[in-house]
Amino acid sequence: MADYTIPGVYGEERAPAVPSVRSPAPLRGALIGKFAAGEKNKFVLIDPVTLESVYGGLIPGSAAYLAAHFFNQGNSRLYVCRVQGTSASVTIPDQKTPPADRIKLTARVDGTWANYANNIGIKATIAAGTLPGTFKLTLTWGYPFQNSYQTYTEAFDNLSIDPDAVRYFKTIINSQSKLVTADDLNPTGTDLPTTGNYSLANGDEPDYDDGISALSAIRGNLCIFLDTQDSNVISALQTAVNNRSGIFPDISADGSIAIVSAPQFSDVNTIIQLAASLADPRMAVSGPYKLIRDPIINTSRYFPESSILAGIRCRLRPEQSWTNKPAYGILDNEYSLSRAEHSTLIENGVSTIDRWLDDPTRGWRVLAGVASDKSQLYVRVAKDWIAAVELSNSAWAVGELQGESDPDPLRTSLRAQSESFWSDLKKQNRIERYRIKCDSENNPPSQVAEGICTKDVEIKLFRVADVIRIRLCAGTESVIATEK
């Protein structure tokens, strides 16, 4: 309270108006997707062992891969919710006349991924076995890869239709195949299946609504990610995240966020359009898919960044930056992005993982992170406040010395004005660090000739993840602040 010592005259001290940012609770990952096994439409807190024993482990088409990528970034626990649709299948007749249904093959994981069309999906081929009275089943799974597709093949020779035989087809396929399960539709029949090619079909994606609704049962700050890029599902998730209630009385929403992926092989403009359509500080859009080794089919294929970004976010304390934190498991980009394209994505609110081309020894790093909690909502306020401070500190420079043969006095004065303000705040421990640049490097002769002087300001606030960068351009009529 002010101390009134002289009538009509008093002194009152006020601290600089630094945005207040609450130290938040950590994030915990939450994955909604398709699995080979497990309870449906209920979130369960699992570890890597549970992922294998309860949810079926790494099976093509399963969100278990995304869970594994999350764990690989240094986390030990994850909420998962299994949603279930319809699995693709095919029925194969026997060789008698008229034929009877003999074998049914069903994809181990539901959804459209196994529907065979245009060389993508699962195709079954029946041929004669090497031994008399047997048959051979070859399963071919085609999956997208760059501008074409690649295939994974499983072959089972000398299969028998006799339930008592050592090579009984149902036992062999169900115990060894990573792609399908087999049912014997006529166990007493004596005819082998008809040779030929058979396509799995009629797989449908799950209804994710029940899984998204189940989020309400989990308290605390979540980092939610999906195994789908369906726009309707993303919209429903956005609504659910924004409707989550906070754990503090003065905060209506908790610190949960969702990380979503653009469709595979999306170009930069498509990814930017997705980010623009969300335009929500609690929704993060990730960059292009990343090439990661698949230990089950012993090859490399593309996976969305969202699970990796979620894994990195949840392994850090919320106030830490995720810039320059190593990402585990990435082999390559889905397609090569230039530094300019990465910068364009970042400027449009897309979080992306990039290899530093100018220093390959640094490996993969996460760029453009913001605080992973309620303080994310303060980043906008912080940027506006820093810009306002700099505009105020620079307004005097309008029309001063621009175009003169020696602009150094203006640069020195502009830099000194900011140095004085931010240095005082740092001494008061109100900001973590700062950097001011206003020299000939960011003021080329062509710009000086136009009467423009540029000042770059970098401020690191406590508990706001990354450095906030503002560029001030003092001209002959105005000062313009832009975010870098």
Beta strands, then each sheet from edge to edge (+ up, - down):
strand 1: 3-6
strand 2: 9-11
strand 3: 28-33
strand 4: 43-46
strand 5: 78-82
strand 6: 89-93
strand 7: 101-107
strand 8: 121-128
strand 9: 135-145
strand 10: 148-159
strand 11: 180-184
strand 12: 196-199
strand 13: 222-226
strand 14: 257-261
strand 15: 283-286
strand 16: 290-294
strand 17: 299-303
strand 18: 330-333
strand 19: 350-355
strand 20: 364-367
strand 21: 433-437
strand 22: 453-460
strand 23: 468-474
strand 24: 479-483
sheet 1: 1+ 2-
sheet 2: 4+ 5- 3- 13- 14- 15- 19- 20+
sheet 3: 6+ 7- 11+
sheet 4: 10+ 9- 8+ 12-
sheet 5: 17+ 16- 18+
sheet 6: 21+ 22- 23+ 24-
end
